[in-house]
């Protein structure tokens, strides 16, 4: 393909994304237009998956056209703002804190985290194309370290990768295969500046609870805020019973959970000794093969959990407790 044709094709791809996400889905005509453009996108992806640019705040994020992030943000304007809010409040209590981003994808979480707080971030991502875009997207942000690796439990090997709609899921095997994989503690030995991070964000496509369990000693020592995806169905496919993470966290001194809907808005708070309520949440998600985001706080950070909860509008007069 000539350079002129490449530029023309790239211009069309960017126009297509912009046209898809630039208008709210209000009214019959708008929805029909959106459906037609989604059909054009599917046709385009049948031949190639080019890179396009999505603006988040003041940042321009490069990502594959197949990535669903632009459509999550279109449908749910609050998508991922919970992470920015948590970063802001952690920074208010712990000046100069550092953050670890497990499953950093193309760098979207790093960009969102920096919307309200400037702090060093270690980004770990094992899918090769996502890592390349992650490195590109964070190159000028400053105080970012990146490593191309998946994260799991001791002895885990990434024998393959399943890629779908902007996500990459590790397939475990007896021998190393398509990508690097290590424990979080092993990665931190290569990035010692993050060994005492106050915030760990995980989005590991079913491996979140497995990673947390494997890092019990790290959590006991550092007591970081954990922000992770609670996805029982995906955890089971990864060979782990998700619910066991709650008694483990309680045994490590963690006390409070803030639960968010998977599309971003705050849902509820729970204490880790509320076993029946945790079981209800678990079985609700299992019955729908659904997931939620959970922020977990050590008992020494009850004040931090309370401040974040209050910032989400909870606990005001007339609210249900």
TORDREN-477595 format. One record per residue (C-alpha): residue in one letter; residue number from 1; x, y, z. Coordinates in nm, 2 decimals. Layout:
% TORDREN-477595
resn  resi  xx  yy  zz
A  NUM  X  Y  Z
...
***
This chain:
% TORDREN-477595
resn  resi  xx  yy  zz
X  1  0.00  0.00  0.00
X  2  0.13  0.34  -0.09
X  3  0.18  0.61  0.17
X  4  -0.11  0.82  0.02
X  5  -0.34  0.52  0.05
X  6  -0.23  0.45  0.40
X  7  -0.30  0.81  0.50
X  8  -0.64  0.80  0.33
X  9  -0.73  0.47  0.51
X  10  -0.61  0.60  0.84
X  11  -0.81  0.91  0.80
X  12  -1.12  0.70  0.73
X  13  -1.06  0.49  1.03
X  14  -1.03  0.79  1.26
X  15  -1.34  0.95  1.10
X  16  -1.53  0.63  1.17
X  17  -1.44  0.62  1.54
X  18  -1.51  0.99  1.58
X  19  -1.85  0.95  1.41
X  20  -1.94  0.67  1.63
X  21  -1.86  0.84  1.96
X  22  -1.92  1.20  1.90
X  23  -2.29  1.21  1.94
X  24  -2.52  1.09  2.23
X  25  -2.76  0.81  2.14
X  26  -3.07  1.02  2.17
X  27  -3.36  0.96  1.93
X  28  -3.44  0.71  1.66
X  29  -3.23  0.87  1.39
X  30  -2.93  0.88  1.61
X  31  -2.96  0.52  1.71
X  32  -3.01  0.41  1.35
X  33  -2.70  0.61  1.24
X  34  -2.50  0.45  1.52
X  35  -2.61  0.10  1.43
X  36  -2.52  0.16  1.06
X  37  -2.17  0.29  1.16
X  38  -2.12  -0.01  1.39
X  39  -2.19  -0.23  1.08
X  40  -1.93  -0.04  0.89
X  41  -1.68  -0.09  1.17
X  42  -1.75  -0.47  1.18
X  43  -1.68  -0.48  0.80
X  44  -1.36  -0.28  0.84
X  45  -1.24  -0.51  1.12
X  46  -1.30  -0.82  0.89
X  47  -1.00  -0.69  0.69
X  48  -0.78  -0.51  0.94
X  49  -0.76  -0.37  1.29
X  50  -0.59  -0.03  1.25
X  51  -0.49  0.20  1.52
X  52  -0.70  0.51  1.60
X  53  -0.68  0.79  1.86
X  54  -0.92  0.85  2.15
X  55  -0.90  1.17  2.36
X  56  -0.93  1.13  2.74
X  57  -0.88  1.46  2.92
X  58  -0.58  1.62  2.77
X  59  -0.43  1.29  2.65
X  60  -0.46  1.13  2.31
X  61  -0.47  0.75  2.35
X  62  -0.37  0.52  2.06
X  63  -0.57  0.20  2.05
X  64  -0.69  -0.06  1.80
X  65  -1.02  0.01  1.63
X  66  -1.15  -0.31  1.77
X  67  -1.11  -0.18  2.13
X  68  -1.44  -0.13  2.31
X  69  -1.31  0.15  2.54
X  70  -1.46  0.43  2.33
X  71  -1.80  0.27  2.34
X  72  -1.79  0.21  2.72
X  73  -1.71  0.58  2.76
X  74  -1.99  0.67  2.53
X  75  -2.25  0.46  2.70
X  76  -2.13  0.53  3.06
X  77  -1.99  0.88  3.10
X  78  -1.86  0.79  3.45
X  79  -1.67  0.49  3.32
X  80  -1.33  0.46  3.51
X  81  -1.38  0.79  3.70
X  82  -1.38  0.58  4.02
X  83  -1.01  0.51  3.97
X  84  -0.93  0.88  3.93
X  85  -1.13  0.96  4.24
X  86  -0.95  0.69  4.44
X  87  -0.61  0.81  4.32
X  88  -0.70  1.17  4.43
X  89  -0.80  1.06  4.78
X  90  -0.50  0.83  4.83
X  91  -0.28  1.12  4.73
X  92  -0.44  1.34  4.99
X  93  -0.35  1.10  5.27
X  94  -0.02  0.96  5.13
X  95  0.18  1.23  4.97
X  96  0.42  1.10  4.70
X  97  0.25  0.76  4.68
X  98  0.32  0.52  4.40
X  99  0.08  0.29  4.21
X  100  0.10  -0.04  4.04
X  101  -0.13  -0.11  3.73
X  102  -0.16  -0.48  3.67
X  103  -0.32  -0.54  3.33
X  104  -0.24  -0.20  3.21
X  105  -0.37  -0.27  2.86
X  106  -0.30  0.03  2.63
X  107  -0.24  0.27  2.92
X  108  -0.60  0.39  2.96
X  109  -0.60  0.34  3.34
X  110  -0.27  0.53  3.37
X  111  -0.42  0.82  3.17
X  112  -0.74  0.82  3.39
X  113  -0.54  0.79  3.71
X  114  -0.35  1.10  3.62
X  115  -0.66  1.31  3.56
X  116  -0.67  1.41  3.93
X  117  -0.34  1.30  4.07
X  118  0.02  1.30  3.96
X  119  0.21  1.00  4.09
X  120  0.46  0.74  3.96
X  121  0.29  0.43  3.81
X  122  0.43  0.09  3.73
X  123  0.24  -0.06  3.43
X  124  0.25  -0.43  3.37
X  125  0.10  -0.57  3.04
X  126  0.17  -0.90  2.87
X  127  -0.01  -0.87  2.54
X  128  0.25  -0.76  2.28
X  129  0.04  -0.51  2.08
X  130  -0.12  -0.36  2.39
X  131  0.23  -0.32  2.54
X  132  0.36  -0.14  2.24
X  133  0.07  0.10  2.25
X  134  0.10  0.13  2.63
X  135  0.47  0.24  2.59
X  136  0.37  0.49  2.32
X  137  0.08  0.63  2.51
X  138  0.28  0.68  2.84
X  139  0.61  0.79  2.69
X  140  0.56  1.16  2.76
X  141  0.37  1.13  3.09
X  142  0.67  1.11  3.31
X  143  0.73  0.88  3.62
X  144  0.60  0.58  3.43
X  145  0.77  0.24  3.42
X  146  0.65  -0.03  3.19
X  147  0.72  -0.40  3.17
X  148  0.59  -0.65  2.91
X  149  0.46  -0.94  3.13
X  150  0.14  -1.10  3.25
X  151  0.10  -1.14  3.62
X  152  -0.01  -1.46  3.79
X  153  0.06  -1.70  4.08
X  154  0.39  -1.89  4.13
X  155  0.43  -2.15  3.86
X  156  0.18  -2.00  3.62
X  157  0.28  -2.01  3.25
X  158  0.11  -1.82  2.97
X  159  0.09  -2.09  2.70
X  160  -0.14  -1.88  2.49
X  161  -0.34  -1.55  2.47
X  162  -0.70  -1.51  2.37
X  163  -0.77  -1.16  2.23
X  164  -1.12  -1.01  2.21
X  165  -1.27  -0.66  2.20
X  166  -0.97  -0.49  2.36
X  167  -0.90  -0.76  2.62
X  168  -0.64  -1.02  2.64
X  169  -0.69  -1.34  2.85
X  170  -0.41  -1.57  2.94
X  171  -0.44  -1.94  2.88
X  172  -0.24  -2.13  3.13
X  173  -0.02  -2.43  3.04
X  174  0.25  -2.65  3.18
X  175  0.52  -2.47  2.99
X  176  0.60  -2.11  2.89
X  177  0.46  -2.02  2.56
X  178  0.34  -1.71  2.38
X  179  0.42  -1.45  2.64
X  180  0.61  -1.38  2.96
X  181  0.44  -1.43  3.30
X  182  0.56  -1.37  3.65
X  183  0.43  -1.30  4.00
X  184  0.39  -0.94  4.11
X  185  0.67  -0.98  4.37
X  186  0.90  -1.09  4.09
X  187  0.82  -0.79  3.89
X  188  0.87  -0.56  4.19
X  189  1.23  -0.69  4.23
X  190  1.29  -0.54  3.89
X  191  1.12  -0.22  3.98
X  192  1.22  -0.16  4.34
X  193  1.09  0.20  4.35
X  194  0.73  0.05  4.36
X  195  0.80  -0.21  4.63
X  196  0.59  -0.01  4.89
X  197  0.31  0.12  4.66
X  198  0.00  0.24  4.84
X  199  -0.23  0.16  4.55
X  200  -0.25  -0.16  4.34
X  201  -0.50  -0.16  4.05
X  202  -0.57  -0.50  3.89
X  203  -0.77  -0.58  3.58
X  204  -0.63  -0.93  3.49
X  205  -0.93  -1.10  3.32
X  206  -1.01  -1.35  3.59
X  207  -0.67  -1.36  3.75
X  208  -0.73  -1.07  4.00
X  209  -0.82  -1.29  4.30
X  210  -0.55  -1.54  4.22
X  211  -0.28  -1.27  4.21
X  212  -0.41  -1.12  4.54
X  213  -0.39  -1.46  4.71
X  214  -0.04  -1.52  4.58
X  215  0.08  -1.18  4.72
X  216  -0.05  -1.22  5.08
X  217  0.29  -1.13  5.23
X  218  0.33  -0.82  5.02
X  219  -0.02  -0.71  5.12
X  220  0.05  -0.78  5.49
X  221  0.36  -0.57  5.47
X  222  0.25  -0.27  5.26
X  223  -0.13  -0.26  5.33
X  224  -0.20  -0.10  4.99
X  225  -0.55  0.00  4.87
X  226  -0.66  -0.27  4.62
X  227  -0.88  -0.18  4.33
X  228  -0.97  -0.49  4.14
X  229  -1.23  -0.66  3.92
X  230  -1.44  -0.92  4.11
X  231  -1.55  -1.16  3.83
X  232  -1.64  -1.50  3.98
X  233  -1.71  -1.67  3.64
X  234  -1.37  -1.56  3.49
X  235  -1.19  -1.66  3.82
X  236  -1.34  -2.01  3.80
X  237  -1.21  -2.04  3.44
X  238  -0.87  -1.94  3.57
X  239  -0.88  -2.22  3.82
X  240  -0.96  -2.01  4.13
X  241  -1.26  -1.98  4.37
X  242  -1.31  -1.60  4.38
X  243  -1.50  -1.58  4.71
X  244  -1.20  -1.71  4.91
X  245  -1.03  -1.37  4.86
X  246  -1.26  -1.21  5.11
X  247  -1.16  -1.41  5.42
X  248  -0.80  -1.39  5.31
X  249  -0.81  -1.01  5.30
X  250  -0.98  -1.00  5.64
X  251  -0.70  -1.21  5.78
X  252  -0.45  -0.96  5.65
X  253  -0.62  -0.68  5.83
X  254  -0.84  -0.54  5.55
X  255  -1.17  -0.41  5.67
X  256  -1.38  -0.22  5.42
X  257  -1.50  -0.27  5.06
X  258  -1.64  -0.01  4.83
X  259  -1.83  -0.18  4.55
X  260  -1.88  -0.02  4.20
X  261  -2.09  -0.12  3.91
X  262  -1.89  -0.26  3.62
X  263  -1.97  0.06  3.43
X  264  -1.82  0.28  3.69
X  265  -2.08  0.43  3.93
X  266  -2.06  0.37  4.31
X  267  -2.29  0.10  4.43
X  268  -2.24  0.02  4.80
X  269  -2.00  -0.03  5.09
X  270  -1.95  -0.35  5.29
X  271  -1.73  -0.46  5.58
X  272  -1.53  -0.78  5.54
X  273  -1.70  -0.93  5.84
X  274  -2.04  -0.90  5.67
X  275  -2.02  -1.26  5.54
X  276  -2.39  -1.30  5.44
X  277  -2.38  -0.97  5.24
X  278  -2.06  -1.07  5.07
X  279  -2.22  -1.41  4.98
X  280  -2.53  -1.23  4.84
X  281  -2.31  -1.01  4.62
X  282  -2.11  -1.32  4.51
X  283  -2.42  -1.53  4.42
X  284  -2.58  -1.23  4.24
X  285  -2.28  -1.20  4.02
X  286  -2.25  -1.58  3.96
X  287  -2.61  -1.60  3.86
X  288  -2.56  -1.34  3.58
X  289  -2.19  -1.42  3.50
X  290  -2.14  -1.06  3.59
X  291  -1.87  -0.87  3.76
X  292  -1.81  -0.55  3.96
X  293  -1.51  -0.34  4.07
X  294  -1.40  -0.34  4.43
X  295  -1.18  -0.11  4.62
X  296  -1.05  -0.27  4.94
X  297  -0.90  -0.08  5.24
X  298  -0.69  -0.19  5.53
X  299  -0.83  -0.12  5.88
X  300  -0.57  0.16  5.91
X  301  -0.73  0.32  5.60
X  302  -1.09  0.33  5.73
X  303  -1.07  0.71  5.72
X  304  -0.97  0.69  5.35
X  305  -1.25  0.46  5.26
X  306  -1.50  0.69  5.44
X  307  -1.37  0.99  5.25
X  308  -1.40  0.82  4.92
X  309  -1.75  0.69  5.00
X  310  -1.86  1.04  5.10
X  311  -1.72  1.18  4.78
X  312  -1.94  0.94  4.59
X  313  -2.25  1.10  4.75
X  314  -2.31  0.82  4.99
X  315  -2.39  0.88  5.36
X  316  -2.57  1.21  5.30
X  317  -2.90  1.29  5.47
X  318  -3.17  1.06  5.34
X  319  -2.93  0.80  5.20
X  320  -3.00  0.44  5.27
X  321  -2.74  0.30  5.51
***
